[in-house]
């Protein structure tokens, strides 16, 4: 057992050693190839080609247009049909590598949707209330409610998408189930997701319109329970704000609207007098938005009116004889008093015992009850300022255009007109200022715009990148290749020489009288080109410079030895 373990360890060690040996051999081969002169000379060419390829790819990527999502969440089958239809129509369509959504250039968004709609694509796209026709018989109430809720969401999203600046919209409804008790019934809520056009934003009025549209489409849905969000995650609706905040915003909008009305009134009044563009007015209104209600009750003591009257009368007479005739009555006999008065009927039927009479009259005091609601949005104070351009006239002395100030009478006339137009009341504390001054038509210094903010800088940068890529290719690839082709192999680092210059034409050699064979051989021997130190500046690589130095030493060995001797003597001395 121990031997087997030892052998296994040895095999592992040997395998690891083999791996390291292979890695070492591979590294040595790479180093050998890298150290070769031919590879080092061609390395700049490869680097230049790689830089050129990368630059060309960056340039092509910069030329790609901006894209937007055409359809999101499509099934794979429908996605393939949409891609085929758009490709056949000549639209550059791609897929988002993260979400898989269909992307098209922003300029082709609407045309692509129209093209697909003409072909009935995508077939599974939401259709709103039309999908209620596909509900099968026997479906449960929960399925029907879910399908109805989905249809409402799709229809609301379709309506919101028709608004300007809205590319796409999605609506989410939260409709609670009905409860038996009203106190336990929850309120419905809604959320609206908007995809706006690039660089566009929705105003407050359009956001309120979307909120009213959703709240009016769902029963018992209040505007405060509707939230509107854009694609950047910004909350556009202010439904969660307090009542005071919304009231303050409304008051501010009312004040700005009134100030604009007053300002336009002043400009329209004075434009025929001073000319268009020669007047500027600002109006500041102090508005009282307090709302009050007064109830008053006034009592008039002199004005009395009979409200009710009550009369009562009480009479008591003697009791009549009762009982059985011939029997003694149950009542005791009256006292024996002599009474000669007779009854009203003329008989002795009874005696008048008592008589009472009462009369009650109630009077109502006159009073007046009045309820008065004081008007709101009352203008308490107006502050106005009007600036008029000075007249432009020609100076008769210099012949140059100059300005002329307005007279006090003209300013006073304009002040009266403005005061009557806006309703200036001095007793209320209103103020009005009218003055004249020259207007600046052109800025002397100009507006400094950064270079990267100019609209045409994108195209310039693209063109500059393309030119840079061409320069890299020419200087890094073409120029080294041409220099190696033009430089002769026999004399490295020398330019402008060729082998044909060393060849001697035999027809041009003249043989004189008395010349020996050695003289003729000397004439036939090719002359060497002159080597100078200036050739070191024309050498491209280190090897070429070394070759030039060697040639100089071989041709002028004496001068080189003298130079070295002088250097050695200087160092020794």
matplotlib code that plots the C-alpha trace (Angstrom):
import matplotlib.pyplot as plt

x = [0.0, 2.8, 4.6, 1.6, 1.2, 4.9, 4.6, 1.5, 3.4, 6.3, 4.0, 2.4, 5.8, 6.9, 3.8, 4.3, 7.9, 6.8, 4.3, 7.0, 9.4, 6.9, 6.2, 9.9, 10.5, 7.5, 8.9, 12.3, 10.8, 8.9, 12.0, 14.0, 11.4, 11.2, 15.0, 15.3, 16.2, 13.5, 10.8, 12.0, 12.1, 8.6, 7.2, 6.4, 4.6, 2.4, 1.7, 0.8, -1.6, -3.2, -3.6, -5.0, -7.6, -8.6, -8.9, -10.9, -13.2, -13.6, -14.4, -17.1, -18.6, -18.7, -20.7, -23.4, -26.8, -28.6, -31.2, -34.4, -36.6, -39.2, -41.0, -40.2, -41.1, -42.0, -41.9, -39.1, -41.3, -42.7, -39.3, -37.9, -40.8, -40.2, -36.5, -37.1, -39.7, -37.5, -34.4, -36.4, -37.5, -33.9, -34.0, -30.8, -32.4, -30.5, -31.2, -30.3, -27.6, -28.9, -32.7, -33.2, -35.5, -35.7, -33.7, -34.0, -32.5, -34.4, -35.1, -36.8, -38.9, -42.3, -41.7, -40.8, -44.0, -46.0, -44.3, -44.9, -48.5, -49.2, -48.0, -50.0, -46.9, -46.5, -49.5, -49.3, -49.2, -51.6, -54.9, -56.8, -60.6, -60.4, -59.0, -62.2, -63.7, -61.4, -62.7, -64.0, -67.3, -67.2, -64.3, -64.3, -65.0, -61.4, -60.2, -62.7, -61.7, -58.0, -58.7, -60.8, -58.1, -55.5, -57.7, -58.1, -54.4, -53.7, -56.4, -55.1, -51.5, -52.6, -54.4, -51.4, -49.0, -51.0, -49.8, -47.0, -43.4, -44.6, -43.0, -44.4, -46.5, -47.4, -50.2, -50.4, -53.7, -54.2, -57.9, -58.8, -61.6, -65.0, -65.5, -68.8, -68.1, -67.4, -64.8, -62.7, -62.8, -59.4, -58.9, -57.7, -54.3, -52.6, -49.0, -48.1, -44.7, -43.7, -41.0, -40.4, -38.5, -34.8, -34.2, -37.9, -39.9, -43.5, -45.0, -47.2, -50.3, -49.7, -48.9, -52.1, -54.0, -52.6, -53.5, -57.1, -57.4, -56.4, -58.5, -61.6, -61.3, -61.3, -64.2, -63.4, -59.8, -58.7, -56.0, -53.9, -53.5, -52.1, -48.3, -46.5, -42.8, -40.6, -37.8, -35.2, -37.0, -38.2, -41.5, -43.6, -46.8, -47.1, -50.0, -48.1, -47.6, -49.6, -52.7, -50.9, -48.0, -50.4, -52.3, -49.1, -48.2, -51.6, -51.3, -47.9, -49.2, -52.1, -49.8, -47.5, -50.4, -51.8, -48.4, -48.1, -51.5, -50.5, -47.1, -48.7, -51.2, -48.4, -46.5, -49.5, -50.3, -46.9, -45.7, -47.5, -45.8, -42.2, -42.1, -41.7, -38.8, -38.2, -40.0, -39.6, -41.9, -42.0, -45.0, -44.9, -48.3, -48.9, -52.0, -54.0, -55.2, -56.9, -60.4, -62.8, -66.5, -68.5, -71.9, -73.8, -77.1, -78.7, -81.6, -84.1, -85.7, -88.3, -89.6, -91.9, -94.3, -97.1, -95.8, -98.6, -101.8, -103.6, -107.0, -108.7, -112.0, -113.3, -116.9, -118.4, -122.3, -124.5, -125.0, -128.3, -130.7, -130.0, -131.1, -134.5, -137.5, -139.0, -135.8, -133.4, -130.4, -126.9, -125.7, -126.3, -128.7, -127.4, -127.3, -130.4, -129.6, -132.1, -131.1, -133.4, -131.1, -132.3, -130.3, -129.5, -132.2, -134.8, -135.3, -134.1, -131.8, -128.5, -126.4, -123.3, -120.5, -117.1, -115.7, -112.1, -110.6, -106.9, -105.2, -101.5, -99.8, -96.1, -94.2, -91.0, -88.2, -87.1, -83.6, -81.5, -79.0, -76.4, -73.5, -70.7, -67.9, -65.0, -63.5, -60.0, -57.1, -57.4, -54.6, -53.2, -50.3, -48.9, -45.2, -44.5, -41.3, -41.2, -38.0, -38.1, -35.3, -33.8, -34.2, -31.5, -30.7, -27.8, -25.4, -25.2, -21.6, -20.0, -22.6, -22.6, -25.6, -26.3, -29.0, -31.3, -32.9, -36.6, -38.0, -39.7, -43.0, -42.8, -41.9, -44.8, -47.2, -46.1, -46.4, -50.0, -50.9, -49.3, -51.0, -54.4, -53.7, -52.7, -54.8, -52.1, -53.6, -51.3, -53.5, -53.1, -49.3, -48.8, -45.6, -44.7, -41.3, -40.7, -37.3, -35.4, -32.0, -30.0, -30.4, -27.5, -28.2, -25.0, -22.8, -19.4, -17.5, -19.7, -20.8, -17.9, -18.9, -16.8, -15.4, -17.1, -20.5, -20.5, -22.9, -20.4, -17.7, -18.9, -18.4, -15.0, -13.9, -15.0, -13.1, -10.0, -10.1, -10.2, -7.3, -5.3, -5.9, -4.7, -1.6, -0.8, -1.2, 0.9, 3.7, 3.7, 3.2, 3.7, 6.7, 8.9, 8.1, 9.1, 12.3, 13.3, 12.6, 14.6, 17.6, 20.2, 21.1, 24.8, 25.3, 22.8, 21.8, 22.8, 20.1, 20.3, 22.9, 22.4, 24.5, 24.4, 26.5, 29.4, 29.4, 31.9, 31.2, 34.0, 33.4, 34.3, 37.7, 40.6, 43.9, 46.9, 50.3, 52.8, 50.1, 50.7, 48.3, 48.2, 47.1, 44.3, 43.1, 43.0, 40.8, 38.5, 38.2, 34.9, 35.3, 33.9, 31.4, 32.6, 31.6, 31.1, 30.0, 26.8, 25.5, 24.9, 22.0, 20.4, 20.6, 17.2, 18.1, 20.9, 22.3, 22.5, 24.5, 26.9, 27.4, 28.2, 30.7, 32.4, 32.7, 34.2, 36.8, 37.7, 38.2, 40.1, 41.8, 44.7, 42.6, 40.6, 43.8, 45.1, 41.9, 42.1, 45.8, 45.0, 42.2, 44.4, 47.2, 44.8, 43.4, 46.9, 48.3]
y = [0.0, 2.4, 1.6, 2.4, 5.8, 6.5, 5.6, 7.8, 10.7, 10.2, 10.2, 13.4, 15.0, 13.8, 15.2, 18.5, 18.5, 17.7, 20.6, 23.0, 21.7, 22.2, 25.7, 26.5, 25.2, 27.2, 30.3, 29.7, 29.3, 32.5, 34.3, 32.9, 34.1, 37.5, 38.0, 37.3, 40.4, 39.8, 39.6, 42.8, 44.6, 43.5, 44.1, 47.8, 46.9, 44.4, 47.0, 49.6, 47.2, 46.4, 50.1, 50.7, 48.0, 49.2, 52.8, 51.7, 49.8, 52.8, 55.0, 52.6, 52.3, 56.1, 56.2, 54.0, 55.8, 56.0, 53.3, 52.9, 49.9, 49.1, 46.3, 44.9, 41.5, 39.8, 36.0, 34.5, 33.4, 36.9, 38.4, 36.4, 37.5, 41.1, 40.9, 39.3, 41.9, 44.8, 43.3, 42.8, 46.5, 47.7, 48.7, 48.2, 46.2, 44.7, 43.0, 44.2, 41.8, 42.2, 42.2, 40.8, 43.7, 44.7, 47.9, 50.1, 53.6, 56.4, 58.0, 54.8, 54.2, 55.3, 54.0, 50.6, 50.4, 51.4, 48.8, 46.0, 47.1, 46.8, 43.2, 42.4, 42.2, 41.5, 39.2, 38.9, 42.6, 44.0, 45.1, 46.5, 45.8, 43.6, 40.8, 40.5, 38.8, 35.9, 35.0, 31.4, 30.3, 29.1, 31.2, 32.1, 35.5, 36.0, 35.3, 37.7, 40.4, 39.9, 40.1, 43.2, 44.9, 44.1, 45.5, 48.7, 49.0, 48.5, 51.0, 53.7, 53.1, 53.4, 56.7, 58.1, 57.2, 59.5, 62.5, 64.5, 63.7, 60.3, 57.4, 54.5, 54.2, 51.4, 51.5, 49.4, 49.3, 48.0, 47.3, 45.8, 43.3, 44.6, 44.2, 43.7, 46.6, 50.1, 50.8, 47.9, 48.8, 49.8, 52.6, 51.7, 53.0, 53.4, 53.8, 55.2, 54.6, 57.0, 56.7, 60.2, 61.3, 62.1, 65.5, 66.2, 66.7, 67.0, 70.1, 70.3, 70.7, 67.5, 65.5, 66.7, 65.8, 62.2, 62.0, 63.2, 60.7, 57.7, 58.8, 59.4, 56.0, 53.9, 54.1, 55.5, 56.3, 59.7, 61.8, 61.6, 57.8, 58.1, 58.2, 59.2, 58.2, 58.6, 56.4, 58.2, 57.4, 60.9, 61.3, 63.7, 63.7, 65.7, 63.6, 62.9, 66.6, 68.4, 70.5, 73.7, 73.0, 72.4, 75.5, 77.6, 76.3, 77.3, 80.7, 81.2, 80.2, 82.6, 85.5, 84.8, 84.6, 88.0, 89.6, 88.4, 89.8, 93.2, 93.2, 92.3, 95.1, 97.7, 96.4, 96.4, 100.0, 101.5, 99.6, 101.8, 104.8, 103.7, 100.8, 97.1, 95.9, 99.3, 98.7, 96.4, 96.2, 94.3, 94.1, 92.9, 92.2, 91.8, 89.6, 88.7, 85.1, 85.1, 83.6, 84.8, 84.4, 86.7, 85.9, 88.9, 89.1, 92.6, 93.1, 96.0, 97.0, 99.3, 96.7, 94.4, 91.8, 89.8, 86.2, 84.4, 85.2, 83.1, 83.9, 81.9, 82.3, 80.5, 80.7, 78.9, 78.5, 77.0, 73.3, 72.0, 69.8, 66.2, 62.9, 61.2, 63.4, 63.4, 62.2, 64.2, 65.2, 64.0, 67.6, 69.6, 72.4, 75.8, 78.4, 80.3, 83.5, 85.7, 86.0, 87.9, 87.6, 85.4, 83.4, 84.5, 82.4, 84.1, 81.2, 80.3, 77.5, 78.5, 81.2, 82.7, 81.8, 82.9, 84.1, 84.5, 85.7, 85.7, 86.9, 86.3, 88.0, 87.2, 89.7, 88.9, 91.4, 92.2, 91.0, 90.5, 87.6, 88.1, 85.9, 87.6, 85.8, 88.2, 87.8, 86.2, 87.1, 90.7, 92.9, 94.9, 96.6, 97.1, 97.8, 98.6, 99.5, 100.5, 100.9, 102.7, 102.6, 106.0, 107.3, 106.6, 109.7, 110.8, 113.2, 116.1, 117.0, 113.5, 111.8, 108.8, 107.2, 108.3, 108.2, 110.9, 110.9, 111.3, 114.5, 114.8, 115.5, 112.3, 110.2, 111.8, 111.0, 107.4, 107.2, 108.4, 105.9, 103.0, 104.1, 104.1, 100.8, 98.8, 100.7, 102.4, 103.8, 106.1, 106.0, 102.2, 102.5, 101.5, 102.7, 103.3, 104.0, 105.0, 105.7, 105.6, 104.2, 102.9, 99.2, 96.9, 95.1, 93.0, 91.7, 93.3, 90.4, 87.7, 84.5, 82.1, 78.6, 75.7, 73.8, 70.6, 72.3, 73.3, 71.2, 70.4, 69.2, 65.6, 65.5, 67.2, 64.7, 61.8, 63.2, 63.9, 60.3, 59.0, 61.2, 60.1, 56.4, 57.1, 58.8, 55.9, 53.4, 55.5, 56.4, 53.0, 50.6, 52.1, 54.3, 51.5, 49.1, 51.7, 52.6, 49.0, 48.5, 51.6, 51.0, 48.6, 45.4, 45.7, 49.0, 49.3, 52.7, 54.3, 55.8, 56.9, 54.3, 51.1, 48.3, 49.7, 52.7, 50.3, 48.6, 49.9, 50.2, 48.5, 50.6, 53.8, 52.5, 53.9, 52.0, 54.2, 53.4, 51.9, 50.8, 47.5, 44.8, 46.0, 49.4, 48.0, 45.8, 48.8, 50.6, 47.6, 47.3, 48.9, 52.0, 52.0, 54.5, 57.2, 56.6, 59.6, 60.1, 61.9, 58.4, 57.7, 60.2, 58.4, 54.9, 53.7, 50.9, 50.2, 47.4, 49.8, 52.3, 49.6, 48.5, 52.1, 52.5, 49.3, 50.5, 53.8, 51.9, 49.6, 52.4, 54.8, 52.6, 55.1, 58.0, 55.9, 54.6, 58.2, 59.3, 56.4, 57.2, 60.8, 59.8, 57.4, 59.9, 62.5, 60.0, 58.9, 62.4]
z = [0.0, 0.9, -2.3, -4.3, -2.5, -3.1, -6.8, -7.1, -5.6, -7.9, -10.9, -9.7, -9.2, -12.6, -14.2, -12.6, -13.7, -17.2, -17.2, -15.9, -18.5, -21.3, -20.0, -19.8, -23.3, -24.6, -22.9, -24.4, -27.8, -27.5, -26.2, -29.1, -31.6, -30.0, -30.0, -33.7, -35.6, -38.3, -35.7, -33.9, -37.2, -38.1, -34.6, -35.2, -38.3, -36.4, -33.7, -36.3, -37.9, -34.6, -33.8, -37.2, -36.8, -33.3, -34.6, -37.6, -35.3, -33.0, -35.9, -37.2, -33.7, -33.5, -36.7, -35.4, -34.9, -31.6, -31.1, -29.2, -28.1, -30.7, -28.8, -25.4, -24.0, -27.3, -27.6, -29.5, -32.4, -32.8, -32.4, -35.3, -37.5, -36.6, -37.4, -40.8, -41.7, -40.7, -42.4, -45.7, -45.4, -45.2, -41.5, -39.4, -36.6, -33.7, -30.4, -26.9, -25.6, -22.1, -22.3, -25.9, -26.9, -30.5, -31.2, -34.2, -35.1, -33.4, -36.8, -38.1, -35.0, -36.3, -39.8, -38.5, -36.4, -39.5, -41.6, -39.0, -38.5, -42.3, -42.1, -38.9, -36.7, -33.9, -33.7, -30.0, -29.3, -26.8, -28.4, -25.4, -25.1, -28.3, -26.2, -24.2, -27.2, -26.7, -23.3, -23.3, -22.0, -18.5, -17.3, -13.7, -12.3, -11.2, -14.8, -16.2, -13.7, -14.4, -18.2, -17.7, -15.6, -18.3, -21.0, -19.0, -18.5, -22.2, -23.3, -20.9, -22.1, -25.7, -24.9, -23.0, -25.8, -28.2, -26.2, -27.7, -26.5, -25.1, -27.0, -24.9, -21.8, -19.4, -16.8, -13.6, -11.7, -8.2, -7.8, -4.4, -4.0, -2.7, 1.0, 2.9, 5.2, 3.8, 6.5, 5.4, 1.7, 0.4, -2.2, -5.7, -6.9, -10.2, -11.5, -14.9, -16.5, -19.4, -22.0, -23.2, -26.3, -25.9, -24.5, -23.9, -20.7, -19.7, -18.2, -15.2, -17.2, -19.2, -16.1, -14.5, -17.7, -17.5, -13.8, -14.5, -17.4, -15.3, -12.2, -14.3, -16.1, -12.9, -10.4, -7.0, -8.0, -6.7, -8.3, -5.2, -5.7, -9.2, -9.6, -12.9, -13.4, -16.5, -17.8, -15.8, -12.5, -11.9, -10.1, -12.3, -10.3, -7.0, -5.7, -2.4, -1.7, 0.9, 0.1, 1.1, -1.3, -4.2, -3.3, -3.2, -6.7, -8.0, -6.5, -8.0, -11.4, -11.1, -10.1, -13.1, -15.4, -14.2, -14.5, -18.1, -18.9, -17.5, -19.2, -22.6, -22.0, -21.6, -24.6, -26.9, -25.8, -26.3, -29.3, -31.8, -30.2, -29.8, -32.2, -31.9, -29.8, -28.3, -25.0, -22.1, -19.1, -15.8, -13.5, -9.9, -8.3, -4.6, -4.4, -1.3, -1.5, 1.9, 1.9, 4.6, 5.3, 7.6, 9.1, 10.7, 12.6, 13.1, 15.5, 15.0, 18.3, 16.7, 14.3, 16.3, 14.8, 16.4, 16.5, 18.5, 20.5, 23.1, 24.7, 27.5, 29.5, 32.6, 34.0, 37.0, 37.5, 40.2, 40.0, 38.5, 40.3, 39.9, 41.3, 41.7, 41.9, 45.4, 47.0, 49.1, 47.1, 48.1, 48.3, 51.4, 51.1, 50.3, 53.0, 53.6, 51.8, 50.1, 46.4, 44.0, 41.0, 38.2, 35.7, 32.3, 30.9, 32.9, 35.2, 38.6, 37.1, 38.8, 40.4, 38.8, 41.1, 39.3, 35.9, 34.6, 31.3, 30.2, 27.0, 25.9, 22.9, 21.8, 19.7, 17.6, 17.4, 13.8, 13.0, 9.8, 9.3, 6.4, 5.3, 3.3, 1.5, 0.8, -2.6, -2.9, -5.3, -4.5, -5.8, -2.9, -4.6, -8.1, -8.9, -12.5, -14.4, -18.0, -20.0, -23.4, -26.0, -26.9, -30.4, -32.9, -35.0, -37.3, -35.9, -38.4, -37.4, -37.5, -39.7, -37.4, -35.7, -32.2, -29.6, -28.3, -24.9, -24.5, -23.0, -19.7, -21.4, -23.4, -20.4, -18.5, -21.3, -21.3, -17.6, -17.7, -20.4, -18.4, -15.2, -16.8, -18.5, -15.4, -12.9, -10.8, -7.5, -5.6, -2.5, -2.4, -2.5, -6.2, -7.9, -11.5, -13.0, -16.6, -18.0, -21.3, -22.1, -25.1, -25.8, -26.7, -29.9, -30.1, -27.4, -27.7, -26.2, -27.5, -25.8, -25.1, -26.1, -25.2, -28.1, -27.1, -27.0, -30.6, -32.7, -35.5, -33.2, -33.4, -37.1, -36.8, -34.1, -36.3, -39.3, -37.2, -35.9, -39.4, -40.5, -37.4, -38.3, -41.9, -40.6, -38.2, -41.1, -43.5, -41.0, -39.2, -42.0, -45.4, -44.7, -43.0, -45.9, -48.5, -46.6, -46.5, -50.2, -51.2, -49.0, -50.6, -48.8, -49.4, -47.8, -44.8, -43.8, -47.1, -49.3, -52.9, -53.9, -56.0, -57.4, -60.8, -59.7, -58.8, -62.2, -64.8, -68.5, -70.4, -73.4, -71.5, -70.4, -72.4, -72.5, -73.1, -74.5, -72.1, -69.5, -67.9, -67.0, -63.4, -64.5, -66.6, -63.6, -61.4, -63.9, -64.1, -60.2, -59.0, -57.0, -53.5, -52.5, -50.2, -46.5, -44.2, -40.7, -41.9, -42.8, -39.2, -39.2, -42.1, -40.5, -39.2, -36.8, -34.4, -36.7, -39.6, -37.5, -36.4, -40.0, -41.1, -38.3, -39.3, -42.9, -41.8, -39.6, -42.5, -45.0, -42.8, -40.2, -39.9, -39.0, -36.5, -34.9, -34.6, -32.9, -30.4, -29.7, -29.0, -26.7, -24.8, -24.4, -23.1, -20.5, -19.5, -19.3]

ax = plt.figure().add_subplot(projection="3d")
ax.plot(x, y, z, "-o")
ax.set_aspect("equal")
plt.show()
